[in-house]
Amino acid sequence: MYGRFLDVTAGAQERFEDRDWKSVQKALKTRINFYDHHVGLVSQQLKTMLNRQHATRSFLMAVKAEYSRLLDGYPRYDIAESFFNSVYCRMFDHRNIRREKLFVNSSQGGRIPKYPTPLLKRYSSKTNLIQTIERILDDTPFTLNWVNKARDVHRIVEALQRQLGPQLTDEVTIDMVREPFFRNKAAYLIGRLDMANQIRPLVLPVLVNSNNELYVDACISDSDELSVIFGFARSYFMVYAPAPAAMVDFLSQLMPHKTPAQLYTAIGCQKHGKTELYREFLHHLESSDDKFIIAPGIKGMVMSVFTLPSYGFVFKIIKDRFAPQKDITHAVVKEKYRLVKEHDRVGRMADTLDYRNFIFPRSRFSQELIDELLEVAPSNIKLTAREVHIRHLYMERRMIPLNIYLEQADDDELRHVVQEYGDAIKQLAAANIFAGDMLFKNFGVSRHSRVIFYDYDEISYLTEVNFRHIPPPRFPEDEMAAEPWYSVGEFDVFPEEFRTFLLINENTGAVRRTTLRSV
């Protein structure tokens, strides 16, 4: 499985240099689907080979013990453990899931495997930073020419001098990852600056113009800015990483606030990201004592959302029945969430990780939350004396709902976040996504004050939407009627209605007109 994963990843440079953006999106979807495809193949083969023999506990424990032995010294033990878990869950239809039978905790104790080739290349700059940056660009694997390499080198040095000031001395060591990181229409050269025992990231986004020439688009040396680039609202990177644990270990030095789950997910190992996230969740449970509650905000018509106040994620489950105005099915909702995972999220749509048969300690659930779940999704909930079993849920980064943020924001925050809201809608449209339900409650504000969309049951491709003007009323009575005097198709949208439903808070008046015009 991972071999095919790397094969697709290895083609990222060619797609980038050919400016073959359709193939970029196709490769992203293909790579995401490899995992489930191979899990299905292996599960079916094992069922055929073993019949019912595999149902005994002693047999299953012996298989896990032998598998653990094979992982010693294996460079991709992390991915292999998650693959084992996935095959087991598929074979038993996500039942009979207990810690001792799975790699809930790693058998390798967080071992960092040796990279098959040197992960980093070191550059020492003792007298001339310009020459050092020039060597970095010369050593990239790109086959295209640079538009103006000398110009880019000088701009990079000027940017570093401006950003780092006196911290940037003549004696600086730069370690660069040998493999570029590719995503959408950009390649990223990623490394670190070591200056008098201070570590800072160095990120150089590279683009290709219409003449098939390369240029450096920016110079980034701030950890928070790098965190946004690796954020949960962006598509997965393609970077050739034959030992992903080593790559994640290096990235964690540049972004200490990122967890292994977030970094594995960012480089496309989202299935192992799920494993790491579950491990982090169990650790958080053991180190906290607060209770799960209904998530703050307006309740959704399709999803029920709950959270642990001390934890940075929310849990979303699909309700058994939807509000009458939601004419969709459970299958359609799941397909919308999958669409988002496979699409270019442009930093404006939150990624989600779905889990089957998730088990919580019942003692940590408030009675109000249990009553709510049993009311809205009884088919998805199973209670025992000690546990709450949820058959299917999504985990998503927790944000402040935009409607709540606006109520608490000062004037500067208000202006910034409303502009962010308009930018989010425009950037989604540029990626061929129409958000559908654009009410504030469906957007959140991240810790970096970015506005991010997270309610997907009404999204669609922009090219599928039919934007229309509202026809004038035939008679004065038409405007007073309960039903519209004009026909409305399934994909019809009337932008004139935006002003009625969006930015209706009078405190947003200073920015309302500008933002609606920009949208």
Secondary structure, 3 states (H helix, E strand, C coil): CHHHHHHHHHCHHHHHHCCCHHHHHHHHHHHHHHHHHHHHHHHHHHHHHHCCHHHCHHHHHHHHHHHHHHHCCCCCHHHHHHHHHHHHHHHCCCCCCCHHHCCCCCCCCCCCCCCCCCCEEEEEECCCHHHHHHHHHHCCCCCCCECCHHHHHHHHHHHHHHHHHHHCCCCEEEEEECCCEEECCEEEEEEEEEECCEEEEEEEEEEECCCCCEEECCCECCHHHHHHHCCCCCCCCECCCCCHHHHHHHHHHHCCCCCHHHHHHHCCCHHHHHHHHHHHHHHHHHCCCCCEEECCCCCCCCEEEEECCCCCEEEEEECCCCCCCCCCCHHHHHHHHHHHHHCCCCCCECCEEEEEEEEEEHHHECHHHHHHHHHHCHHHEEECCCEEEEEEEEEEECCEEHHHHHHHCCHHHHHHHHHHHHHHHHHHHHCCEECCCCCHHHEEECCCCCEEECCCCCCEEHHHCEECCCCCCCCHHHHHCCCCCCCCCCCEECHHHHHHHCCCCHHHHHHHHHHHHHC
